[in-house]
C-alpha cells in the first residue's frame, strides 16, 4: 500500500502548526520553523510532491 492508495492528509492550525494524519489519525504535528518551511514547500508542491514531503515529515518515507 503506497502513498497513492493511502495518502496523508494535512492541515494548518490557527497557530501555524501542521497536523499530518493518515487513515483519520494524527500521525505527527510539526511546529515552529519546521512547520513554516513545510507549509511553504507544500504550497508550491503538486499532490505527489506533497505526499513525499508529508512522508518525510512523519519519518515514513522509507516504507
mmJSON file of the N, C-alpha and C atoms, coordinates in Angstrom:
{"data_MODEL":{"atom_site":{
"group_PDB":["ATOM","ATOM","ATOM","ATOM","ATOM","ATOM","ATOM","ATOM","ATOM","ATOM","ATOM","ATOM","ATOM","ATOM","ATOM","ATOM","ATOM","ATOM","ATOM","ATOM","ATOM","ATOM","ATOM","ATOM","ATOM","ATOM","ATOM","ATOM","ATOM","ATOM","ATOM","ATOM","ATOM","ATOM","ATOM","ATOM","ATOM","ATOM","ATOM","ATOM","ATOM","ATOM","ATOM","ATOM","ATOM","ATOM","ATOM","ATOM","ATOM","ATOM","ATOM","ATOM","ATOM","ATOM","ATOM","ATOM","ATOM","ATOM","ATOM","ATOM","ATOM","ATOM","ATOM","ATOM","ATOM","ATOM","ATOM","ATOM","ATOM","ATOM","ATOM","ATOM","ATOM","ATOM","ATOM","ATOM","ATOM","ATOM","ATOM","ATOM","ATOM","ATOM","ATOM","ATOM","ATOM","ATOM","ATOM","ATOM","ATOM","ATOM","ATOM","ATOM","ATOM","ATOM","ATOM","ATOM","ATOM","ATOM","ATOM","ATOM","ATOM","ATOM","ATOM","ATOM","ATOM","ATOM","ATOM","ATOM","ATOM","ATOM","ATOM","ATOM","ATOM","ATOM","ATOM","ATOM","ATOM","ATOM","ATOM","ATOM","ATOM","ATOM","ATOM","ATOM","ATOM","ATOM","ATOM","ATOM","ATOM","ATOM","ATOM","ATOM","ATOM","ATOM","ATOM","ATOM","ATOM","ATOM","ATOM","ATOM","ATOM","ATOM","ATOM","ATOM","ATOM","ATOM","ATOM","ATOM","ATOM","ATOM","ATOM","ATOM","ATOM","ATOM","ATOM","ATOM","ATOM","ATOM","ATOM","ATOM","ATOM","ATOM","ATOM","ATOM","ATOM","ATOM","ATOM","ATOM","ATOM","ATOM","ATOM","ATOM","ATOM","ATOM","ATOM","ATOM","ATOM","ATOM","ATOM","ATOM","ATOM","ATOM","ATOM","ATOM","ATOM","ATOM","ATOM","ATOM","ATOM"],
"id":[1,2,3,4,5,6,7,8,9,10,11,12,13,14,15,16,17,18,19,20,21,22,23,24,25,26,27,28,29,30,31,32,33,34,35,36,37,38,39,40,41,42,43,44,45,46,47,48,49,50,51,52,53,54,55,56,57,58,59,60,61,62,63,64,65,66,67,68,69,70,71,72,73,74,75,76,77,78,79,80,81,82,83,84,85,86,87,88,89,90,91,92,93,94,95,96,97,98,99,100,101,102,103,104,105,106,107,108,109,110,111,112,113,114,115,116,117,118,119,120,121,122,123,124,125,126,127,128,129,130,131,132,133,134,135,136,137,138,139,140,141,142,143,144,145,146,147,148,149,150,151,152,153,154,155,156,157,158,159,160,161,162,163,164,165,166,167,168,169,170,171,172,173,174,175,176,177,178,179,180,181,182,183,184,185,186,187,188,189],
"type_symbol":["N","C","C","N","C","C","N","C","C","N","C","C","N","C","C","N","C","C","N","C","C","N","C","C","N","C","C","N","C","C","N","C","C","N","C","C","N","C","C","N","C","C","N","C","C","N","C","C","N","C","C","N","C","C","N","C","C","N","C","C","N","C","C","N","C","C","N","C","C","N","C","C","N","C","C","N","C","C","N","C","C","N","C","C","N","C","C","N","C","C","N","C","C","N","C","C","N","C","C","N","C","C","N","C","C","N","C","C","N","C","C","N","C","C","N","C","C","N","C","C","N","C","C","N","C","C","N","C","C","N","C","C","N","C","C","N","C","C","N","C","C","N","C","C","N","C","C","N","C","C","N","C","C","N","C","C","N","C","C","N","C","C","N","C","C","N","C","C","N","C","C","N","C","C","N","C","C","N","C","C","N","C","C","N","C","C","N","C","C"],
"label_atom_id":["N","CA","C","N","CA","C","N","CA","C","N","CA","C","N","CA","C","N","CA","C","N","CA","C","N","CA","C","N","CA","C","N","CA","C","N","CA","C","N","CA","C","N","CA","C","N","CA","C","N","CA","C","N","CA","C","N","CA","C","N","CA","C","N","CA","C","N","CA","C","N","CA","C","N","CA","C","N","CA","C","N","CA","C","N","CA","C","N","CA","C","N","CA","C","N","CA","C","N","CA","C","N","CA","C","N","CA","C","N","CA","C","N","CA","C","N","CA","C","N","CA","C","N","CA","C","N","CA","C","N","CA","C","N","CA","C","N","CA","C","N","CA","C","N","CA","C","N","CA","C","N","CA","C","N","CA","C","N","CA","C","N","CA","C","N","CA","C","N","CA","C","N","CA","C","N","CA","C","N","CA","C","N","CA","C","N","CA","C","N","CA","C","N","CA","C","N","CA","C","N","CA","C","N","CA","C","N","CA","C","N","CA","C","N","CA","C","N","CA","C"],
"label_alt_id":[null,null,null,null,null,null,null,null,null,null,null,null,null,null,null,null,null,null,null,null,null,null,null,null,null,null,null,null,null,null,null,null,null,null,null,null,null,null,null,null,null,null,null,null,null,null,null,null,null,null,null,null,null,null,null,null,null,null,null,null,null,null,null,null,null,null,null,null,null,null,null,null,null,null,null,null,null,null,null,null,null,null,null,null,null,null,null,null,null,null,null,null,null,null,null,null,null,null,null,null,null,null,null,null,null,null,null,null,null,null,null,null,null,null,null,null,null,null,null,null,null,null,null,null,null,null,null,null,null,null,null,null,null,null,null,null,null,null,null,null,null,null,null,null,null,null,null,null,null,null,null,null,null,null,null,null,null,null,null,null,null,null,null,null,null,null,null,null,null,null,null,null,null,null,null,null,null,null,null,null,null,null,null,null,null,null,null,null,null],
"label_comp_id":["UNK","UNK","UNK","UNK","UNK","UNK","UNK","UNK","UNK","UNK","UNK","UNK","UNK","UNK","UNK","UNK","UNK","UNK","UNK","UNK","UNK","UNK","UNK","UNK","UNK","UNK","UNK","UNK","UNK","UNK","UNK","UNK","UNK","UNK","UNK","UNK","UNK","UNK","UNK","UNK","UNK","UNK","UNK","UNK","UNK","UNK","UNK","UNK","UNK","UNK","UNK","UNK","UNK","UNK","UNK","UNK","UNK","UNK","UNK","UNK","UNK","UNK","UNK","UNK","UNK","UNK","UNK","UNK","UNK","UNK","UNK","UNK","UNK","UNK","UNK","UNK","UNK","UNK","UNK","UNK","UNK","UNK","UNK","UNK","UNK","UNK","UNK","UNK","UNK","UNK","UNK","UNK","UNK","UNK","UNK","UNK","UNK","UNK","UNK","UNK","UNK","UNK","UNK","UNK","UNK","UNK","UNK","UNK","UNK","UNK","UNK","UNK","UNK","UNK","UNK","UNK","UNK","UNK","UNK","UNK","UNK","UNK","UNK","UNK","UNK","UNK","UNK","UNK","UNK","UNK","UNK","UNK","UNK","UNK","UNK","UNK","UNK","UNK","UNK","UNK","UNK","UNK","UNK","UNK","UNK","UNK","UNK","UNK","UNK","UNK","UNK","UNK","UNK","UNK","UNK","UNK","UNK","UNK","UNK","UNK","UNK","UNK","UNK","UNK","UNK","UNK","UNK","UNK","UNK","UNK","UNK","UNK","UNK","UNK","UNK","UNK","UNK","UNK","UNK","UNK","UNK","UNK","UNK","UNK","UNK","UNK","UNK","UNK","UNK"],
"label_asym_id":["A","A","A","A","A","A","A","A","A","A","A","A","A","A","A","A","A","A","A","A","A","A","A","A","A","A","A","A","A","A","A","A","A","A","A","A","A","A","A","A","A","A","A","A","A","A","A","A","A","A","A","A","A","A","A","A","A","A","A","A","A","A","A","A","A","A","A","A","A","A","A","A","A","A","A","A","A","A","A","A","A","A","A","A","A","A","A","A","A","A","A","A","A","A","A","A","A","A","A","A","A","A","A","A","A","A","A","A","A","A","A","A","A","A","A","A","A","A","A","A","A","A","A","A","A","A","A","A","A","A","A","A","A","A","A","A","A","A","A","A","A","A","A","A","A","A","A","A","A","A","A","A","A","A","A","A","A","A","A","A","A","A","A","A","A","A","A","A","A","A","A","A","A","A","A","A","A","A","A","A","A","A","A","A","A","A","A","A","A"],
"label_entity_id":["1","1","1","1","1","1","1","1","1","1","1","1","1","1","1","1","1","1","1","1","1","1","1","1","1","1","1","1","1","1","1","1","1","1","1","1","1","1","1","1","1","1","1","1","1","1","1","1","1","1","1","1","1","1","1","1","1","1","1","1","1","1","1","1","1","1","1","1","1","1","1","1","1","1","1","1","1","1","1","1","1","1","1","1","1","1","1","1","1","1","1","1","1","1","1","1","1","1","1","1","1","1","1","1","1","1","1","1","1","1","1","1","1","1","1","1","1","1","1","1","1","1","1","1","1","1","1","1","1","1","1","1","1","1","1","1","1","1","1","1","1","1","1","1","1","1","1","1","1","1","1","1","1","1","1","1","1","1","1","1","1","1","1","1","1","1","1","1","1","1","1","1","1","1","1","1","1","1","1","1","1","1","1","1","1","1","1","1","1"],
"label_seq_id":[1,1,1,2,2,2,3,3,3,4,4,4,5,5,5,6,6,6,7,7,7,8,8,8,9,9,9,10,10,10,11,11,11,12,12,12,13,13,13,14,14,14,15,15,15,16,16,16,17,17,17,18,18,18,19,19,19,20,20,20,21,21,21,22,22,22,23,23,23,24,24,24,25,25,25,26,26,26,27,27,27,28,28,28,29,29,29,30,30,30,31,31,31,32,32,32,33,33,33,34,34,34,35,35,35,36,36,36,37,37,37,38,38,38,39,39,39,40,40,40,41,41,41,42,42,42,43,43,43,44,44,44,45,45,45,46,46,46,47,47,47,48,48,48,49,49,49,50,50,50,51,51,51,52,52,52,53,53,53,54,54,54,55,55,55,56,56,56,57,57,57,58,58,58,59,59,59,60,60,60,61,61,61,62,62,62,63,63,63],
"pdbx_PDB_ins_code":[null,null,null,null,null,null,null,null,null,null,null,null,null,null,null,null,null,null,null,null,null,null,null,null,null,null,null,null,null,null,null,null,null,null,null,null,null,null,null,null,null,null,null,null,null,null,null,null,null,null,null,null,null,null,null,null,null,null,null,null,null,null,null,null,null,null,null,null,null,null,null,null,null,null,null,null,null,null,null,null,null,null,null,null,null,null,null,null,null,null,null,null,null,null,null,null,null,null,null,null,null,null,null,null,null,null,null,null,null,null,null,null,null,null,null,null,null,null,null,null,null,null,null,null,null,null,null,null,null,null,null,null,null,null,null,null,null,null,null,null,null,null,null,null,null,null,null,null,null,null,null,null,null,null,null,null,null,null,null,null,null,null,null,null,null,null,null,null,null,null,null,null,null,null,null,null,null,null,null,null,null,null,null,null,null,null,null,null,null],
"Cartn_x":[0.855,0.0,0.899,0.791,1.65,0.938,1.617,1.068,-0.126,-0.163,-1.289,-2.546,-2.402,-3.535,-3.966,-3.008,-3.269,-2.541,-3.048,-2.323,-2.42,-1.473,-1.502,-2.455,-3.076,-3.869,-3.124,-3.334,-2.681,-3.546,-3.331,-3.998,-3.126,-3.285,-2.541,-3.492,-3.08,-3.905,-3.746,-4.571,-4.506,-3.144,-2.508,-1.195,-0.045,-0.346,0.65,1.365,0.674,1.188,0.639,1.389,0.928,0.584,-0.681,-1.14,-1.188,-0.435,-0.374,-1.073,-2.031,-2.788,-2.844,-3.167,-3.331,-4.373,-5.296,-6.408,-7.193,-7.303,-8.115,-7.444,-6.191,-5.479,-4.295,-4.102,-2.954,-1.682,-0.769,0.487,1.546,1.603,2.588,2.119,2.719,2.482,3.829,3.896,5.125,4.89,5.847,5.696,6.88,6.703,7.798,8.339,9.665,10.322,10.17,10.179,9.994,8.616,7.622,6.261,6.187,6.82,6.801,7.477,8.605,9.284,8.401,7.783,6.924,5.714,5.108,3.953,4.345,5.501,5.97,6.181,6.773,7.021,5.721,4.797,3.512,2.707,2.793,2.058,2.525,3.799,4.365,4.335,3.999,4.091,2.813,2.999,1.835,1.486,0.468,-0.017,1.04,1.73,2.745,3.9,4.344,5.423,4.981,3.731,3.206,3.206,2.818,2.8,4.206,5.193,6.578,7.057,6.719,7.09,6.457,5.186,4.487,5.067,5.408,6.016,7.349,8.142,9.434,9.236,8.249,7.992,7.567,6.922,6.478,7.515,8.531,9.53,9.139,8.046,7.565,7.986,9.038,9.416,10.166,10.662,11.409,10.506,9.242,8.324,7.71],
"Cartn_y":[-1.174,0.0,1.233,2.052,3.219,4.515,5.59,6.911,7.226,6.628,6.857,6.188,4.973,4.216,4.676,5.155,5.523,6.833,7.953,9.222,9.831,10.703,11.512,12.68,13.129,14.365,15.345,16.631,17.623,18.862,19.595,20.882,21.77,23.064,24.06,24.645,24.639,25.191,26.709,27.345,28.795,29.257,28.471,28.856,28.303,28.0,27.622,26.31,25.372,24.014,23.209,22.22,21.348,20.0,19.631,18.336,17.383,16.299,15.317,14.057,13.591,12.406,11.411,10.199,9.113,8.167,7.758,6.887,7.509,8.831,9.516,9.75,9.34,9.524,10.455,11.355,12.253,11.448,11.551,10.823,11.67,12.95,13.846,15.284,16.133,17.57,18.244,19.117,19.861,21.286,21.811,23.136,24.043,25.318,26.28,26.492,26.706,26.99,25.831,24.611,23.443,23.473,23.871,23.963,25.034,26.17,27.247,26.805,26.11,25.602,24.594,23.697,22.681,23.318,24.3,24.986,25.615,26.28,26.893,25.876,24.75,23.693,23.053,22.836,22.229,23.145,24.448,25.405,25.371,25.033,25.006,23.608,22.602,21.215,20.742,19.828,19.141,18.009,17.251,16.236,15.173,14.696,13.67,14.203,15.399,16.014,16.258,16.7,16.951,15.662,14.551,13.277,12.873,13.118,12.81,13.692,14.965,15.875,15.435,15.052,14.622,13.318,12.408,11.141,11.394,12.284,12.606,13.26,14.135,14.815,13.841,12.75,11.763,10.688,10.6,9.552,8.259,8.257,7.062,7.001,7.7,7.754,6.528,5.693,4.51,3.318,3.412,2.281,2.239],
"Cartn_z":[0.0,0.0,0.0,-1.022,-1.155,-0.842,-1.132,-0.861,-1.754,-2.931,-3.83,-3.293,-2.776,-2.256,-0.866,-0.101,1.295,1.616,1.084,1.217,2.622,2.893,4.112,3.897,4.962,4.962,5.848,5.608,6.443,6.538,7.615,7.777,8.646,8.431,9.201,10.226,11.485,12.547,12.606,13.428,13.589,14.068,14.902,15.427,14.584,13.3,12.288,12.582,13.181,13.309,12.14,11.695,10.62,11.238,11.161,11.656,10.465,10.564,9.489,9.967,9.16,9.56,8.413,8.801,7.839,8.403,7.558,7.976,9.136,9.137,10.137,11.473,11.619,12.885,12.691,13.642,13.574,13.79,12.827,12.877,13.575,13.211,13.809,13.698,14.512,14.477,14.288,13.296,13.026,13.496,14.28,14.877,14.542,14.795,14.717,13.315,13.245,11.971,10.994,11.493,10.622,9.969,10.73,10.185,9.109,9.347,8.351,7.053,7.155,5.956,5.226,5.989,5.387,4.706,5.329,4.733,3.4,3.374,2.13,1.035,1.388,0.396,-0.07,0.851,0.49,-0.423,-0.192,-1.028,-2.479,-2.697,-4.049,-4.684,-3.926,-4.39,-5.074,-6.032,-6.57,-5.593,-5.887,-4.939,-4.641,-5.658,-5.444,-4.592,-4.899,-4.118,-2.678,-2.514,-1.166,-0.35,-0.971,-0.258,0.169,-0.678,-0.333,0.834,0.794,1.884,3.199,3.144,4.357,4.884,3.989,4.407,5.099,4.539,5.161,6.524,6.628,7.901,8.995,8.597,9.572,9.836,8.978,9.117,8.437,7.653,6.979,5.507,5.143,3.733,3.261,4.157,3.741,3.475,3.806,3.675,2.307],
"occupancy":[1.0,1.0,1.0,1.0,1.0,1.0,1.0,1.0,1.0,1.0,1.0,1.0,1.0,1.0,1.0,1.0,1.0,1.0,1.0,1.0,1.0,1.0,1.0,1.0,1.0,1.0,1.0,1.0,1.0,1.0,1.0,1.0,1.0,1.0,1.0,1.0,1.0,1.0,1.0,1.0,1.0,1.0,1.0,1.0,1.0,1.0,1.0,1.0,1.0,1.0,1.0,1.0,1.0,1.0,1.0,1.0,1.0,1.0,1.0,1.0,1.0,1.0,1.0,1.0,1.0,1.0,1.0,1.0,1.0,1.0,1.0,1.0,1.0,1.0,1.0,1.0,1.0,1.0,1.0,1.0,1.0,1.0,1.0,1.0,1.0,1.0,1.0,1.0,1.0,1.0,1.0,1.0,1.0,1.0,1.0,1.0,1.0,1.0,1.0,1.0,1.0,1.0,1.0,1.0,1.0,1.0,1.0,1.0,1.0,1.0,1.0,1.0,1.0,1.0,1.0,1.0,1.0,1.0,1.0,1.0,1.0,1.0,1.0,1.0,1.0,1.0,1.0,1.0,1.0,1.0,1.0,1.0,1.0,1.0,1.0,1.0,1.0,1.0,1.0,1.0,1.0,1.0,1.0,1.0,1.0,1.0,1.0,1.0,1.0,1.0,1.0,1.0,1.0,1.0,1.0,1.0,1.0,1.0,1.0,1.0,1.0,1.0,1.0,1.0,1.0,1.0,1.0,1.0,1.0,1.0,1.0,1.0,1.0,1.0,1.0,1.0,1.0,1.0,1.0,1.0,1.0,1.0,1.0,1.0,1.0,1.0,1.0,1.0,1.0],
"B_iso_or_equiv":[0.0,0.0,0.0,0.0,0.0,0.0,0.0,0.0,0.0,0.0,0.0,0.0,0.0,0.0,0.0,0.0,0.0,0.0,0.0,0.0,0.0,0.0,0.0,0.0,0.0,0.0,0.0,0.0,0.0,0.0,0.0,0.0,0.0,0.0,0.0,0.0,0.0,0.0,0.0,0.0,0.0,0.0,0.0,0.0,0.0,0.0,0.0,0.0,0.0,0.0,0.0,0.0,0.0,0.0,0.0,0.0,0.0,0.0,0.0,0.0,0.0,0.0,0.0,0.0,0.0,0.0,0.0,0.0,0.0,0.0,0.0,0.0,0.0,0.0,0.0,0.0,0.0,0.0,0.0,0.0,0.0,0.0,0.0,0.0,0.0,0.0,0.0,0.0,0.0,0.0,0.0,0.0,0.0,0.0,0.0,0.0,0.0,0.0,0.0,0.0,0.0,0.0,0.0,0.0,0.0,0.0,0.0,0.0,0.0,0.0,0.0,0.0,0.0,0.0,0.0,0.0,0.0,0.0,0.0,0.0,0.0,0.0,0.0,0.0,0.0,0.0,0.0,0.0,0.0,0.0,0.0,0.0,0.0,0.0,0.0,0.0,0.0,0.0,0.0,0.0,0.0,0.0,0.0,0.0,0.0,0.0,0.0,0.0,0.0,0.0,0.0,0.0,0.0,0.0,0.0,0.0,0.0,0.0,0.0,0.0,0.0,0.0,0.0,0.0,0.0,0.0,0.0,0.0,0.0,0.0,0.0,0.0,0.0,0.0,0.0,0.0,0.0,0.0,0.0,0.0,0.0,0.0,0.0,0.0,0.0,0.0,0.0,0.0,0.0],
"pdbx_formal_charge":[null,null,null,null,null,null,null,null,null,null,null,null,null,null,null,null,null,null,null,null,null,null,null,null,null,null,null,null,null,null,null,null,null,null,null,null,null,null,null,null,null,null,null,null,null,null,null,null,null,null,null,null,null,null,null,null,null,null,null,null,null,null,null,null,null,null,null,null,null,null,null,null,null,null,null,null,null,null,null,null,null,null,null,null,null,null,null,null,null,null,null,null,null,null,null,null,null,null,null,null,null,null,null,null,null,null,null,null,null,null,null,null,null,null,null,null,null,null,null,null,null,null,null,null,null,null,null,null,null,null,null,null,null,null,null,null,null,null,null,null,null,null,null,null,null,null,null,null,null,null,null,null,null,null,null,null,null,null,null,null,null,null,null,null,null,null,null,null,null,null,null,null,null,null,null,null,null,null,null,null,null,null,null,null,null,null,null,null,null],
"auth_seq_id":[1,1,1,2,2,2,3,3,3,4,4,4,5,5,5,6,6,6,7,7,7,8,8,8,9,9,9,10,10,10,11,11,11,12,12,12,13,13,13,14,14,14,15,15,15,16,16,16,17,17,17,18,18,18,19,19,19,20,20,20,21,21,21,22,22,22,23,23,23,24,24,24,25,25,25,26,26,26,27,27,27,28,28,28,29,29,29,30,30,30,31,31,31,32,32,32,33,33,33,34,34,34,35,35,35,36,36,36,37,37,37,38,38,38,39,39,39,40,40,40,41,41,41,42,42,42,43,43,43,44,44,44,45,45,45,46,46,46,47,47,47,48,48,48,49,49,49,50,50,50,51,51,51,52,52,52,53,53,53,54,54,54,55,55,55,56,56,56,57,57,57,58,58,58,59,59,59,60,60,60,61,61,61,62,62,62,63,63,63],
"auth_comp_id":["UNK","UNK","UNK","UNK","UNK","UNK","UNK","UNK","UNK","UNK","UNK","UNK","UNK","UNK","UNK","UNK","UNK","UNK","UNK","UNK","UNK","UNK","UNK","UNK","UNK","UNK","UNK","UNK","UNK","UNK","UNK","UNK","UNK","UNK","UNK","UNK","UNK","UNK","UNK","UNK","UNK","UNK","UNK","UNK","UNK","UNK","UNK","UNK","UNK","UNK","UNK","UNK","UNK","UNK","UNK","UNK","UNK","UNK","UNK","UNK","UNK","UNK","UNK","UNK","UNK","UNK","UNK","UNK","UNK","UNK","UNK","UNK","UNK","UNK","UNK","UNK","UNK","UNK","UNK","UNK","UNK","UNK","UNK","UNK","UNK","UNK","UNK","UNK","UNK","UNK","UNK","UNK","UNK","UNK","UNK","UNK","UNK","UNK","UNK","UNK","UNK","UNK","UNK","UNK","UNK","UNK","UNK","UNK","UNK","UNK","UNK","UNK","UNK","UNK","UNK","UNK","UNK","UNK","UNK","UNK","UNK","UNK","UNK","UNK","UNK","UNK","UNK","UNK","UNK","UNK","UNK","UNK","UNK","UNK","UNK","UNK","UNK","UNK","UNK","UNK","UNK","UNK","UNK","UNK","UNK","UNK","UNK","UNK","UNK","UNK","UNK","UNK","UNK","UNK","UNK","UNK","UNK","UNK","UNK","UNK","UNK","UNK","UNK","UNK","UNK","UNK","UNK","UNK","UNK","UNK","UNK","UNK","UNK","UNK","UNK","UNK","UNK","UNK","UNK","UNK","UNK","UNK","UNK","UNK","UNK","UNK","UNK","UNK","UNK"],
"auth_asym_id":["A","A","A","A","A","A","A","A","A","A","A","A","A","A","A","A","A","A","A","A","A","A","A","A","A","A","A","A","A","A","A","A","A","A","A","A","A","A","A","A","A","A","A","A","A","A","A","A","A","A","A","A","A","A","A","A","A","A","A","A","A","A","A","A","A","A","A","A","A","A","A","A","A","A","A","A","A","A","A","A","A","A","A","A","A","A","A","A","A","A","A","A","A","A","A","A","A","A","A","A","A","A","A","A","A","A","A","A","A","A","A","A","A","A","A","A","A","A","A","A","A","A","A","A","A","A","A","A","A","A","A","A","A","A","A","A","A","A","A","A","A","A","A","A","A","A","A","A","A","A","A","A","A","A","A","A","A","A","A","A","A","A","A","A","A","A","A","A","A","A","A","A","A","A","A","A","A","A","A","A","A","A","A","A","A","A","A","A","A"],
"auth_atom_id":["N","CA","C","N","CA","C","N","CA","C","N","CA","C","N","CA","C","N","CA","C","N","CA","C","N","CA","C","N","CA","C","N","CA","C","N","CA","C","N","CA","C","N","CA","C","N","CA","C","N","CA","C","N","CA","C","N","CA","C","N","CA","C","N","CA","C","N","CA","C","N","CA","C","N","CA","C","N","CA","C","N","CA","C","N","CA","C","N","CA","C","N","CA","C","N","CA","C","N","CA","C","N","CA","C","N","CA","C","N","CA","C","N","CA","C","N","CA","C","N","CA","C","N","CA","C","N","CA","C","N","CA","C","N","CA","C","N","CA","C","N","CA","C","N","CA","C","N","CA","C","N","CA","C","N","CA","C","N","CA","C","N","CA","C","N","CA","C","N","CA","C","N","CA","C","N","CA","C","N","CA","C","N","CA","C","N","CA","C","N","CA","C","N","CA","C","N","CA","C","N","CA","C","N","CA","C","N","CA","C","N","CA","C","N","CA","C","N","CA","C"],
"pdbx_PDB_model_num":[1,1,1,1,1,1,1,1,1,1,1,1,1,1,1,1,1,1,1,1,1,1,1,1,1,1,1,1,1,1,1,1,1,1,1,1,1,1,1,1,1,1,1,1,1,1,1,1,1,1,1,1,1,1,1,1,1,1,1,1,1,1,1,1,1,1,1,1,1,1,1,1,1,1,1,1,1,1,1,1,1,1,1,1,1,1,1,1,1,1,1,1,1,1,1,1,1,1,1,1,1,1,1,1,1,1,1,1,1,1,1,1,1,1,1,1,1,1,1,1,1,1,1,1,1,1,1,1,1,1,1,1,1,1,1,1,1,1,1,1,1,1,1,1,1,1,1,1,1,1,1,1,1,1,1,1,1,1,1,1,1,1,1,1,1,1,1,1,1,1,1,1,1,1,1,1,1,1,1,1,1,1,1,1,1,1,1,1,1]
}}}
